[in-house]
Amino acid sequence: MTKKQRIGYQQALNLTLETISPLKGRELVDPAQCPGRAAYEDLFSRVNSPSVDASMKDGYAVISEDIARATPQDPVHSTIIGTAAAGDPSAETVTPGTAVRILTGSEIPGGANGVLAEEFTQRRGKTLIIFNTAEPGRNILPRGGDVRTGELIASRGSRLTPGLIGLLVAAGYGKIPVFARPRIAILATGDELVMPGQPLPKGKLYASNLEMLKAWCLRYGMPTTFSRLEDKKEIITSKIKEMIVTHDAVLTSGGAWTGDRDFVADTLKSLGWKKHFHSIRIGPGKPVGFGMLDNKPVFLLPGGPPSNLTAFLQIALPGLLRLGGHGDPSLPRGMAELKQGLEGRHMDWTEFIYGRLETREGRMVFAPLKMSRRLKSMARAQALVSIPEGVQSLAAGSMVSVQLLE
């Protein structure tokens, strides 16, 4: 394929996302099974949390005005009239000259409008010696302070993180409606590949790409099956025909180009796939391909580890996330300062650089990794920086957007 026939990275990504639609079907899932999945609908809080005005500290519920002049030199004395704990509120009403011992999470007793932390007090029997003030509302989380009834918690397509899942549970969800999970078939081709745990004959190598792709899919809650296939066209054809029936998407790893034993593209052509592209202006990963077979997405990933991972992260993963209902089908991003300048190899290509993240005087700094030892560098990488089309270089010290891998 000539250079002019290759499409640009952004065009390829847009074409992928425009072609793929989310799977149909809504599932109600236990919260613990939701990380990495996408909310099926806008989710609103069903309750106020907390359901009452609650204490944020262990201490004493007081009338703020009653202790407004308390100091270590001139303390205020109050009488302790009861105790309140989470789930076991006090029935007493706080009046001038009194206080209620209160524990974190407990409902604020009637009459009180502040909570004084216990480190500012000394207790002698039922007498409380107070050395500090507590203005109205001090250490009180008001009813609905975390979430209010009817408040939007997660929009349709939101990626469900552990923190967001915890908030949804607080908002009253015992089951969370999510998009169906795409079932992914991963097919690795190559006579040289050996499955993990098997003896390694001379001249062969373990199918590390296969396990890496599987791990990335599982991170987003997508179940996978995977197979190692010999470089025989009839075997590859048979397996693709089988997997396209039983799965929602197929990833092939290796055999994606035009070598003597690269049979994947020809196999898909013979099966009648609708090819959208096969090779884009991206480095590494240019032989990546994408098309539809029986209305299901098929991604062709090159076999070289850096090309394989980059093609997956930049094209296949966004497509799979779109299939799973994600409204923002991309890796999370942040801003970082470049530790050193980066040079692109082609002005009309998009190049991706793997790197580590360091902290310098409170700033996040991106330090590029040399890819001479491919697998080690990929394993150590925490982020990616892109040099986009039309840009020759990025200067040291400049602030850039980074894709976060961790």
C-alpha positions in Angstrom: 0.0 0.0 0.0 1.4 3.4 -0.9 1.8 6.2 1.5 -0.9 8.2 -0.3 -3.4 5.3 0.2 -3.0 5.3 4.0 -5.5 7.5 5.8 -4.6 9.6 8.8 -5.0 8.5 12.4 -7.8 10.9 13.3 -9.7 10.0 10.2 -9.3 6.3 11.0 -10.4 6.8 14.6 -13.5 8.8 13.6 -14.4 6.2 11.0 -14.2 3.4 13.6 -16.4 5.3 16.1 -18.9 6.3 13.5 -19.3 2.8 12.2 -19.7 1.0 15.5 -22.9 1.2 17.6 -23.4 0.2 21.2 -24.7 -3.3 21.8 -28.4 -3.5 22.4 -29.6 -4.8 25.8 -29.7 -3.5 29.3 -28.3 -5.5 32.2 -28.8 -5.0 36.0 -25.6 -5.8 37.7 -24.2 -6.0 41.2 -22.0 -3.0 42.0 -18.9 -5.1 42.4 -19.3 -6.3 38.8 -19.5 -2.9 37.3 -16.0 -1.4 37.2 -15.0 -0.5 33.7 -18.5 -0.8 32.3 -20.8 2.0 31.0 -24.0 3.3 32.6 -27.0 2.4 30.4 -29.0 5.5 31.3 -28.8 8.7 33.2 -28.7 7.7 36.9 -30.3 10.0 39.5 -30.0 9.7 43.3 -33.0 7.8 44.8 -32.3 9.1 48.4 -30.6 11.8 50.4 -27.2 10.8 51.7 -26.8 11.3 54.5 -30.5 11.0 55.3 -30.1 13.3 58.4 -27.8 16.1 59.5 -24.8 14.0 60.7 -21.6 14.6 62.6 -18.4 14.5 60.7 -16.3 14.2 63.9 -16.2 12.4 67.2 -16.9 15.2 69.7 -19.8 17.1 71.3 -22.9 18.5 69.8 -23.3 22.0 71.2 -25.1 25.4 70.7 -22.4 27.4 68.8 -23.5 30.7 70.5 -23.2 29.1 73.9 -19.4 28.5 73.5 -18.6 31.5 71.3 -16.1 32.9 73.8 -14.4 29.7 74.9 -10.5 29.9 75.0 -7.8 27.8 76.6 -7.3 30.6 79.1 -11.1 31.1 79.7 -12.9 27.8 79.1 -16.6 27.3 79.1 -18.2 24.6 81.2 -21.2 22.5 80.0 -23.1 19.5 81.3 -23.1 16.3 79.2 -26.7 15.1 79.0 -26.4 12.1 76.6 -24.6 10.2 73.9 -25.4 9.8 70.2 -23.9 7.2 67.9 -24.4 6.3 64.2 -27.7 4.4 64.1 -28.4 5.2 67.7 -29.3 8.9 68.0 -29.8 10.8 71.2 -33.3 11.6 72.3 -32.1 14.6 74.3 -32.4 18.2 73.2 -29.3 20.4 73.6 -30.1 23.6 75.6 -27.8 26.4 76.8 -25.2 25.0 79.2 -25.5 21.4 77.9 -23.9 19.2 75.3 -24.3 15.7 73.9 -21.4 13.3 73.3 -21.5 12.5 69.6 -19.7 10.0 67.4 -19.0 10.3 63.7 -22.0 9.6 61.5 -24.6 10.1 64.2 -27.6 12.3 63.7 -27.3 15.8 65.2 -29.5 16.0 68.3 -32.3 18.7 68.5 -31.1 22.1 69.6 -27.5 21.7 68.5 -26.0 23.6 65.6 -22.3 22.7 65.8 -20.0 19.9 66.7 -16.9 20.6 68.7 -14.0 18.1 68.1 -13.1 16.3 71.3 -9.5 17.4 71.2 -10.7 20.9 72.2 -12.4 19.5 75.4 -11.7 17.8 78.7 -14.2 15.7 80.4 -14.7 15.4 84.2 -17.6 13.1 84.9 -20.7 14.8 83.4 -18.9 18.2 83.2 -17.4 19.2 79.9 -14.6 21.8 79.9 -14.5 23.5 76.5 -11.4 25.3 75.2 -12.4 26.3 71.6 -15.4 27.6 69.6 -17.5 25.8 67.0 -19.4 28.1 64.6 -22.8 27.1 63.3 -22.5 24.1 61.0 -19.0 23.2 62.2 -18.3 19.5 61.6 -21.9 18.9 60.4 -22.6 17.2 57.1 -26.1 18.4 56.2 -28.9 16.0 55.0 -28.2 15.3 51.4 -24.7 16.8 51.7 -23.1 14.0 49.7 -26.0 13.4 47.2 -29.5 14.8 47.1 -32.7 13.0 45.9 -33.0 13.5 42.2 -29.4 14.7 41.7 -27.7 13.4 38.5 -25.0 11.0 39.6 -23.9 9.4 36.3 -24.8 10.2 32.7 -25.7 7.6 30.1 -22.4 6.2 28.8 -20.3 7.2 31.8 -17.5 4.8 32.6 -18.1 3.3 36.0 -15.1 3.7 38.3 -14.9 2.3 41.8 -15.5 5.8 43.3 -18.6 6.4 41.1 -19.9 3.0 41.9 -19.6 3.8 45.6 -21.5 7.0 45.1 -24.3 5.2 43.2 -24.7 2.7 46.1 -24.9 5.7 48.5 -27.5 7.1 46.2 -29.7 4.0 46.6 -28.6 1.6 43.9 -28.4 -2.1 44.8 -28.2 -3.0 41.1 -26.8 -0.7 38.4 -28.1 -0.7 34.9 -25.2 -1.0 32.4 -24.7 -1.8 28.7 -24.2 -5.4 27.7 -20.5 -6.4 27.8 -19.0 -7.1 24.4 -17.7 -10.7 24.1 -14.3 -10.5 22.4 -12.5 -13.2 20.5 -8.7 -12.8 20.3 -7.0 -14.8 17.6 -3.2 -14.9 17.5 -1.6 -16.2 14.3 1.9 -17.5 14.0 3.7 -20.9 13.9 6.4 -19.4 16.1 4.0 -18.7 19.0 3.8 -20.9 22.2 1.1 -20.6 24.7 2.1 -19.5 28.3 3.2 -22.3 30.6 4.4 -24.6 27.8 8.0 -25.6 27.1 9.7 -23.1 24.8 11.4 -24.7 21.8 14.4 -23.0 20.2 13.4 -20.3 17.8 9.9 -19.9 19.2 8.4 -17.3 21.6 5.6 -17.0 24.0 2.3 -15.4 22.9 2.7 -12.4 25.1 0.6 -10.1 22.8 -2.4 -12.5 23.4 -2.2 -12.2 27.1 -1.7 -8.4 27.0 -4.7 -7.9 24.9 -6.8 -10.2 27.1 -5.7 -8.2 30.2 -6.7 -4.9 28.6 -10.1 -6.2 27.6 -10.7 -7.6 31.1 -9.7 -4.2 32.6 -12.9 -2.8 31.0 -15.1 -5.8 32.0 -15.1 -7.4 28.5 -15.0 -11.2 28.6 -12.6 -12.8 26.1 -11.8 -16.1 24.5 -8.4 -16.5 22.8 -6.7 -19.0 20.5 -3.3 -19.5 18.9 -3.6 -20.4 15.2 -1.2 -21.9 12.8 -0.3 -20.0 9.7 -2.6 -21.9 7.5 -5.4 -20.1 5.6 -8.0 -22.9 6.1 -7.4 -22.9 9.9 -7.7 -19.1 10.1 -10.8 -19.0 7.9 -12.5 -21.7 10.0 -11.8 -20.0 13.3 -12.9 -16.5 12.2 -16.2 -18.0 10.8 -16.7 -19.7 14.2 -15.8 -16.7 16.4 -17.9 -14.1 14.4 -21.0 -16.2 15.2 -20.4 -16.6 19.0 -18.8 -13.2 19.8 -19.5 -9.5 19.4 -16.1 -8.5 18.0 -12.9 -10.2 16.8 -9.3 -9.1 17.3 -6.6 -10.8 15.2 -3.0 -10.4 16.3 -0.2 -11.0 13.7 -0.5 -11.9 10.1 -2.0 -8.5 9.4 0.3 -7.4 6.6 1.4 -8.7 3.2 4.0 -11.3 4.0 4.0 -14.9 2.5 2.2 -16.1 5.6 0.1 -13.1 6.4 -3.3 -14.7 5.6 -5.7 -12.6 7.8 -6.6 -9.9 5.3 -7.1 -12.3 2.4 -9.2 -14.5 4.6 -11.5 -11.7 5.6 -11.8 -10.6 2.0 -12.9 -14.1 1.0 -15.5 -14.0 3.8 -17.0 -10.8 2.5 -15.9 -8.3 5.2 -16.5 -4.6 4.6 -13.1 -3.2 4.9 -12.9 0.4 6.1 -9.1 0.7 6.2 -6.0 -1.4 6.4 -2.9 0.7 7.2 -2.9 4.2 8.6 -0.4 7.0 9.1 0.5 6.1 12.7 3.8 5.0 14.2 4.1 2.4 15.6 1.1 0.3 14.4 0.6 1.4 10.7 -0.7 -2.1 9.5 -3.8 -1.9 11.7 -7.0 -2.7 9.9 -10.7 -2.4 10.7 -13.9 -3.6 9.0 -17.2 -5.2 9.6 -18.1 -8.9 9.1 -21.7 -9.9 9.6 -22.3 -6.5 11.1 -19.6 -7.1 13.8 -16.3 -5.2 14.1 -13.1 -7.0 13.2 -9.7 -5.4 14.0 -6.4 -6.6 12.5 -3.5 -5.9 14.7 0.2 -6.2 13.7 2.3 -8.8 15.5 5.3 -6.6 16.6 4.7 -5.8 20.3 4.9 -2.0 20.1 2.8 -1.9 16.9 0.4 -4.4 18.4 -0.2 -2.4 21.6 -0.4 1.0 19.9 -2.8 -0.2 17.3 -5.0 -1.7 20.0 -4.9 1.3 22.3 -5.5 3.9 19.6 -8.0 2.1 17.3 -9.3 -1.2 18.6 -9.9 -0.2 22.3 -11.9 2.9 21.4 -14.0 0.8 19.0 -14.6 -1.9 21.7 -15.5 0.7 24.3 -18.0 2.3 21.8 -19.5 -1.2 21.4 -19.8 -1.4 25.2 -21.8 1.9 25.3 -19.0 4.2 26.5 -19.8 7.8 25.7 -16.1 8.7 25.9 -14.3 5.7 24.4 -10.8 6.8 25.1 -8.0 6.4 27.6 -8.1 8.9 30.5 -5.9 12.0 30.1 -3.9 14.4 32.1 -1.4 17.3 31.5 2.3 16.9 31.9 5.5 18.8 31.2 8.0 17.2 28.7 11.3 16.3 30.4 13.0 16.4 27.0 12.1 17.4 23.4 10.4 14.9 21.1 11.1 14.6 17.4 8.6 13.1 14.9 9.8 11.0 12.0 7.1 12.1 9.5 5.3 15.4 9.3 2.1 13.8 7.9 2.0 10.9 10.5 0.9 10.7 14.1 3.6 9.2 16.3 3.0 7.9 19.8 5.8 7.9 22.4 5.7 5.7 25.5 7.0 7.2 28.8 7.1 7.3 32.6 5.6 10.0 34.8 7.7 11.8 37.3 6.9 14.6 39.8 9.0 17.7 39.8 8.1 20.6 42.2 4.4 19.4 42.2 4.2 19.2 38.4 3.7 16.0 36.4 6.6 15.4 34.1 6.7 13.0 31.1 10.0 11.2 30.6 10.1 9.2 27.3 11.3 5.6 27.2 13.7 4.2 24.6 12.0 1.3 22.8 15.2 -0.6 22.0 14.1 -3.1 24.7 10.5 -3.3 23.6 8.8 -5.5 26.1 10.5 -3.9 29.1 9.8 -0.4 28.0 6.1 -1.2 27.3 5.8 -2.9 30.7 7.3 0.2 32.4 5.2 2.8 30.5 2.7 4.8 32.4 1.6 7.2 29.7 1.6 8.1 26.0 2.3 11.3 24.2 1.4 11.9 20.6 3.1 14.0 18.0 0.2 14.8 15.7 0.2 15.2 12.0 1.7 18.5 10.8 3.9 18.8 13.9 7.6 18.0 13.6 8.6 18.3 17.2 7.5 19.1 20.8 9.9 21.3 22.8 11.3 20.3 26.2 9.4 22.0 29.0 6.1 22.3 27.0 2.9 21.2 28.6 1.2 18.4 26.6 -1.8 16.1 27.0 -0.9 12.6 27.9 -2.9 9.4 27.7 -2.7 7.6 31.1 -2.1 3.8 31.0 -2.3 3.4 34.8 
